[in-house]
Amino acid sequence: MTAHILSPAPGGFNGLQSWVQCDDPVDLLSREQASIPRQPIGFPVVAEGPKVWSGYGRAAPSLDSLVIQLDQAGVIEVEAALESFLGLALDGDEVNRDRFPLPRLAGLLEQCAQQIHHGNGVCIIRGLAGHRSPEHNTIIFLGIASYIGGQRGVQSAKGAMICEWPDSPLRRGIELTIEAHVYESKLWTVPRGKRHGIHTNVGLPFHNDMGCDILAMHVRQRAATGGDSYVASCGAVYNDLMTTNAWAVHTLTEANWPIQVSRRGSSPYVLSPLLTFHEGNMMVSADPARIGPPASSTDTRIPSLLPEQHEALALVQQSASKHQVRLPACAGDMVFLNNWALLHARESYRDDDESTRHLVRLWLRNEKLAWDIPASMKVPWDAAFGERSKATKNRQYPVNPMPEYMEPKFGNGTAAFVADESDEETDN
């Protein structure tokens, strides 16, 4: 197993300015730091453990701990598992580890799952690059991912990205999106400013996919230039801020952050903390485009952020950029991240006639190893994995990106989140 820890992004990421702009900016120099306790109640003085790492001034994750390189025998086993599943003539939702047998690789994939939950939080499966059909790529991704996390989270209630293939085991009776394409088509006519962040080529600030346990991404193709992903340890950011701006940590842990949600007939937001320490785990849940009122919405029900909240978010971005590590992803890689313990970001990119950046995303949960979800952060999680996710029975696994982009009518954040169909059809 090999990996390469690469240098930080030279230019930073979009989104920071919108966090710090406010009518009544706070002067950090005027804060009485001595009056603030050293850490919030229940939090450690210093975050420690394998998930606390940095690309700056401290040892980054071990080079041998990020990437599992499949050998020829491993690739052959994956191909055999694909043929085995195709022979069953089942629906795409029925891909699981029993129907995608990997007896030789199962132990390695279990190590990967352990690494995500108890190690540094990152695992990359490499060695499956090749010219396969989109359908076969999807089945392989679902099959391998089922060994990392057997439960798949719902990513959209409307399921607009239905794509049928003749004689495809992925095509029948599937109407709820479980898989999303992180992609920008040259043919889309909707302006980038009106799309979800994952469907543009602009840089995305540090965030996580709120309500997701494991973020899984299959790199179908890289951009011509740029488009690298970066991760930062929540524990490293906590330690940094406790040393330099302890007040910001206290602000992040207060349950007064307005988080956009979509619950039919209910308030369009809930008040939650962005940072918590729960059952020994430092957990963050923050998507900047989902905090406070959506920029594109005229709905005044969601309160604006307080000046100190704007500033705390800016400090999180600055600290994450300081401690970031670039992921060494190649075409064909499957990247798995602990979405509670890590923040991730994307630099801007450019496609050309030969290269179009294309990632496929899953939200996963390993019911055996999963962290307990604190009540204060459970509303977004419930939409993806909990009782709300069970409301719609049919599920969609789009093997290709949408040919035409429909402008979202609900603020869906940097990473997008689950919205009720009625909300998606009504302007806010």
C-alpha positions in Angstrom: 0.0 0.0 0.0 1.4 3.4 -1.0 0.4 7.0 -1.0 1.8 10.4 -1.5 1.1 13.4 0.8 1.2 16.4 -1.5 1.6 20.1 -0.8 -1.3 22.4 0.2 -3.4 24.2 -2.4 -1.6 27.4 -3.4 -4.7 29.6 -3.7 -7.3 28.6 -1.2 -11.0 28.0 -1.8 -14.2 29.9 -2.6 -16.7 30.7 0.0 -14.6 32.4 2.7 -15.7 36.0 1.9 -19.4 35.2 2.2 -18.7 34.0 5.7 -16.9 37.0 7.0 -19.1 39.7 5.4 -21.6 41.1 7.9 -23.0 44.5 8.9 -21.5 44.5 12.4 -18.0 43.0 12.2 -16.5 41.9 15.5 -13.0 43.2 16.5 -11.1 40.1 17.5 -8.5 42.2 19.4 -11.2 43.5 21.7 -12.2 40.1 23.0 -11.3 39.3 26.6 -9.8 35.9 26.0 -9.0 35.4 29.7 -12.7 35.4 30.5 -13.3 32.4 28.2 -12.8 28.9 29.7 -10.1 26.9 28.1 -12.4 24.4 26.6 -16.2 23.9 26.4 -17.7 21.7 29.1 -17.2 18.0 28.2 -14.5 18.7 25.6 -10.8 17.6 26.0 -8.1 20.1 26.7 -6.3 18.7 23.6 -7.8 16.5 21.0 -5.6 13.4 20.5 -5.6 10.2 18.6 -4.9 8.9 15.0 -7.5 11.3 13.5 -5.6 14.4 14.8 -3.0 15.0 12.1 -1.8 17.9 10.0 0.0 18.7 6.8 1.7 21.6 8.7 4.1 21.3 11.5 3.1 17.8 12.5 3.4 14.3 11.0 0.8 13.8 8.3 -1.0 10.4 7.9 1.5 7.6 7.2 2.2 7.2 3.5 1.3 3.5 3.8 -2.0 4.1 5.5 -4.0 6.0 2.8 -4.0 3.8 -0.3 -4.8 0.1 -0.8 -3.3 -0.8 -4.1 -5.0 -3.8 -5.6 -2.8 -6.3 -7.3 -3.7 -8.3 -10.4 -5.3 -11.1 -8.4 -7.5 -8.5 -6.6 -8.6 -6.9 -9.8 -9.5 -10.4 -11.2 -11.5 -11.1 -8.1 -13.5 -7.8 -8.5 -14.2 -8.7 -12.2 -15.4 -12.1 -11.1 -17.7 -10.6 -8.5 -19.1 -8.3 -11.2 -19.9 -11.2 -13.4 -21.5 -13.1 -10.5 -23.8 -10.2 -9.7 -24.8 -9.7 -13.4 -25.7 -13.4 -13.5 -28.2 -12.9 -10.8 -30.3 -10.4 -12.8 -31.1 -8.3 -9.7 -31.9 -4.7 -9.2 -29.1 -2.2 -8.5 -30.4 -1.7 -4.9 -29.7 -5.4 -4.3 -25.9 -5.1 -4.6 -24.4 -6.1 -1.3 -21.4 -7.9 0.0 -23.1 -11.3 -0.2 -24.0 -10.8 -3.8 -20.6 -9.3 -4.7 -18.3 -11.9 -3.2 -14.7 -10.8 -2.5 -13.3 -13.6 -0.3 -9.6 -12.5 -0.8 -10.2 -8.8 -0.5 -12.7 -8.8 2.3 -10.0 -8.6 4.9 -8.3 -5.6 3.3 -11.7 -3.8 3.0 -12.4 -4.5 6.6 -9.1 -2.9 7.4 -10.2 0.1 5.3 -13.5 0.3 7.3 -11.5 0.2 10.6 -9.1 2.9 9.3 -12.0 5.2 8.5 -13.6 4.8 12.0 -10.7 4.2 14.3 -7.6 5.3 12.2 -6.8 8.5 10.4 -10.2 8.6 8.7 -9.1 8.2 5.0 -8.9 5.1 2.8 -8.4 5.0 -1.0 -8.9 1.9 -3.1 -6.7 2.0 -6.2 -6.0 -0.3 -9.2 -9.4 -0.5 -10.9 -8.8 2.1 -13.6 -10.0 0.8 -17.0 -12.5 1.2 -19.8 -15.8 -0.2 -18.3 -19.3 0.7 -19.1 -20.9 3.3 -16.7 -23.3 0.5 -15.6 -20.4 -1.9 -14.7 -18.5 0.9 -12.9 -21.6 1.6 -10.8 -22.1 -2.0 -9.8 -18.4 -2.3 -8.9 -18.5 0.8 -6.8 -21.6 -0.3 -5.0 -20.1 -3.8 -4.4 -16.8 -2.6 -3.0 -18.6 0.2 -1.0 -20.9 -2.4 0.6 -17.8 -3.8 2.5 -17.0 -0.3 3.8 -20.6 0.6 4.7 -23.5 -1.6 4.1 -26.2 1.1 4.5 -26.5 3.7 1.8 -27.9 7.1 2.5 -30.6 8.8 0.5 -29.3 11.9 -1.4 -32.5 13.2 -3.0 -36.2 12.7 -2.5 -37.2 13.6 -6.1 -35.0 11.2 -8.0 -34.8 13.3 -11.2 -31.7 11.6 -12.5 -33.3 8.4 -13.7 -31.3 6.7 -16.5 -32.5 3.4 -18.0 -30.3 1.0 -19.9 -31.6 -1.9 -22.0 -31.4 -5.1 -20.0 -29.9 -3.2 -17.1 -30.2 -4.6 -13.6 -30.1 -1.0 -12.4 -33.1 0.3 -14.2 -36.3 -1.2 -12.7 -38.5 0.5 -10.2 -35.9 2.9 -8.8 -36.9 6.5 -8.1 -35.0 7.7 -5.0 -31.5 8.9 -5.6 -28.8 7.1 -3.6 -25.9 7.9 -5.9 -24.9 11.4 -7.1 -22.7 12.6 -9.9 -20.2 15.3 -9.0 -19.8 16.7 -12.4 -20.3 19.7 -14.7 -21.6 19.2 -18.3 -20.5 21.6 -21.0 -24.0 21.4 -22.4 -25.9 22.7 -19.3 -27.4 26.1 -19.7 -28.3 26.9 -16.1 -25.7 29.5 -14.8 -23.2 28.2 -12.3 -24.4 30.6 -9.7 -27.8 28.8 -9.6 -26.4 25.3 -9.3 -25.3 23.2 -6.4 -21.6 23.6 -5.7 -20.8 20.0 -6.7 -22.3 20.7 -10.2 -19.9 23.6 -11.0 -16.1 23.9 -11.6 -15.5 26.5 -8.9 -13.5 25.9 -5.8 -15.5 24.7 -2.7 -14.5 25.7 0.8 -13.9 23.3 3.6 -17.2 21.6 4.6 -18.7 18.2 5.2 -21.8 16.5 3.8 -24.2 17.2 6.7 -25.9 14.0 7.9 -23.4 11.5 6.3 -21.2 9.0 8.1 -18.9 7.9 5.3 -18.4 10.0 2.2 -17.5 7.7 -0.7 -16.3 9.1 -4.1 -15.5 7.1 -7.2 -13.1 9.1 -9.5 -14.4 8.3 -13.0 -12.2 11.0 -14.7 -9.9 13.8 -13.6 -10.0 17.4 -14.9 -7.5 18.7 -17.4 -6.1 21.0 -14.7 -7.0 21.5 -11.0 -9.9 19.9 -9.2 -7.8 18.3 -6.5 -9.6 17.4 -3.2 -8.2 18.3 0.2 -9.0 17.1 3.7 -8.4 18.6 7.1 -8.6 17.0 10.6 -11.4 18.3 12.8 -9.2 17.5 15.8 -6.3 19.5 14.4 -8.6 22.5 13.7 -10.0 22.3 17.3 -6.5 22.2 18.8 -5.4 25.2 16.6 -8.4 27.3 17.6 -8.1 26.4 21.2 -4.6 27.8 21.2 -5.3 31.0 19.1 -9.0 31.8 19.4 -10.7 29.7 22.1 -13.8 31.9 21.9 -14.4 30.6 18.3 -14.6 27.0 19.6 -17.2 28.0 22.2 -19.2 29.7 19.4 -19.0 26.6 17.2 -20.4 24.4 20.0 -23.4 26.6 20.8 -26.7 25.2 19.6 -27.8 28.5 17.9 -26.6 27.9 14.4 -29.5 28.1 11.8 -29.2 25.0 9.6 -31.4 24.8 6.5 -33.5 21.7 6.5 -36.5 20.4 4.5 -39.3 18.9 6.5 -42.7 19.1 4.9 -45.0 21.4 6.9 -42.2 22.4 9.4 -39.8 25.2 9.9 -37.2 25.5 7.1 -34.3 25.5 9.7 -33.2 23.9 13.0 -30.8 25.4 15.5 -27.8 23.1 16.1 -24.1 23.2 17.0 -21.5 22.8 14.3 -19.0 21.1 16.6 -19.5 18.6 19.4 -17.6 16.0 21.4 -19.7 12.9 21.8 -18.8 9.5 23.2 -15.1 10.3 22.8 -15.4 11.5 19.2 -14.8 15.0 18.0 -17.5 15.6 15.4 -18.2 18.5 13.0 -21.2 19.1 10.8 -20.9 22.2 8.7 -21.7 23.1 5.1 -21.3 26.9 4.7 -24.0 27.1 2.0 -26.5 25.4 4.3 -25.8 27.7 7.4 -28.1 30.7 7.6 -30.4 31.9 4.9 -29.7 30.7 1.3 -28.1 33.5 -0.8 -30.6 32.9 -3.6 -33.7 32.8 -1.5 -36.2 35.5 -0.5 -37.4 33.5 2.5 -36.9 35.6 5.6 -37.8 32.8 8.1 -34.2 31.6 8.4 -32.2 34.0 10.6 -29.0 35.5 9.5 -25.7 34.6 11.2 -24.4 36.7 14.1 -21.2 38.6 13.6 -19.2 36.2 15.8 -20.6 33.3 13.8 -19.3 34.7 10.6 -15.9 35.2 12.1 -15.8 31.7 13.7 -16.5 30.1 10.3 -13.8 32.2 8.7 -11.4 31.0 11.4 -12.4 27.4 10.7 -11.6 27.9 7.0 -8.3 29.5 7.7 -7.3 26.7 10.2 -8.4 23.9 7.9 -6.4 25.5 5.0 -3.4 25.6 7.3 -3.6 21.9 8.2 -4.9 20.5 4.9 -3.5 17.5 3.1 -4.1 17.0 -0.6 -5.6 13.6 -1.5 -3.6 11.8 -4.1 -6.6 10.6 -6.2 -6.2 9.0 -9.6 -8.8 8.0 -12.2 -10.4 4.8 -11.0 -9.8 5.5 -7.3 -12.5 5.0 -4.7 -12.0 7.4 -1.9 -13.7 6.9 1.5 -13.7 9.6 4.2 -14.9 9.8 7.8 -17.4 12.6 7.2 -17.7 13.4 10.9 -14.0 13.7 11.7 -12.8 15.4 8.5 -13.5 18.5 6.5 -13.0 18.4 2.8 -12.6 21.0 0.1 -12.1 21.2 -3.7 -9.9 23.5 -5.7 -11.3 25.0 -8.9 -10.7 23.2 -12.1 -10.8 23.4 -15.9 -12.0 20.7 -18.3 -11.1 20.5 -22.0 -12.2 18.5 -25.0 -10.4 15.4 -23.8 -10.9 15.5 -20.0 -14.1 16.2 -18.0 -13.9 15.9 -14.2 -16.4 13.3 -13.0 -16.8 11.8 -9.6 -19.7 9.6 -8.3 -20.7 10.0 -4.7 -22.3 7.7 -2.2 -23.2 8.4 1.5 -22.5 5.3 3.6 -22.9 4.0 7.1 -21.3 0.9 8.7 -23.8 -0.2 11.2 -21.2 -2.3 13.1 -18.6 0.5 13.4 -20.7 3.6 13.1 -20.4 6.4 15.6 -23.4 7.3 17.7 -25.1 10.4 16.3 -25.7 13.1 18.9 -29.3 14.4 19.1 -28.2 17.9 18.3 -26.9 16.8 14.8 -29.5 14.2 14.0 -32.0 16.0 11.8 -29.9 16.0 8.6 -28.7 12.5 9.3 -32.3 11.3 9.7 -33.2 12.5 6.2 -30.4 10.3 4.7 -30.3 7.3 7.0 -33.1 7.4 9.6 -36.9 7.1 9.6 -37.4 9.9 7.0 -35.2 8.1 4.5 -37.6 5.1 4.6 -40.6 7.2 3.5 -40.0 6.5 -0.2 -39.6 2.9 -1.2 -38.2 3.2 -4.7 -34.5 4.1 -5.2 -32.5 5.4 -8.1 -28.9 4.6 -9.1 -28.2 6.9 -12.1 -25.4 5.3 -14.1 -24.8 8.6 -16.0 -25.1 12.3 -15.1 -28.2 14.2 -15.9 -28.3 15.3 -19.6 -30.1 18.5 -18.7 -29.6 20.4 -15.4 -32.8 21.7 -13.7 -32.3 24.8 -11.5 -32.8 23.9 -7.8 -35.7 25.6 -6.1 -34.4 24.9 -2.6 -31.0 26.0 -1.2 -29.2 22.7 -1.2 -25.8 23.7 0.2 -22.3 23.1 -1.1 -22.7 19.3 -1.1 -26.5 19.3 -1.6 -28.9 17.7 0.9 -32.2 15.8 1.0 -35.2 17.9 0.3 -38.9 16.9 0.4 -40.4 16.8 -3.0 -43.0 19.4 -2.2 -40.2 21.8 -1.1 -38.3 21.2 -4.3 -41.4 22.2 -6.3 -42.0 25.5 -4.4 -39.9 28.6 -4.4 -38.7 29.8 -1.1 
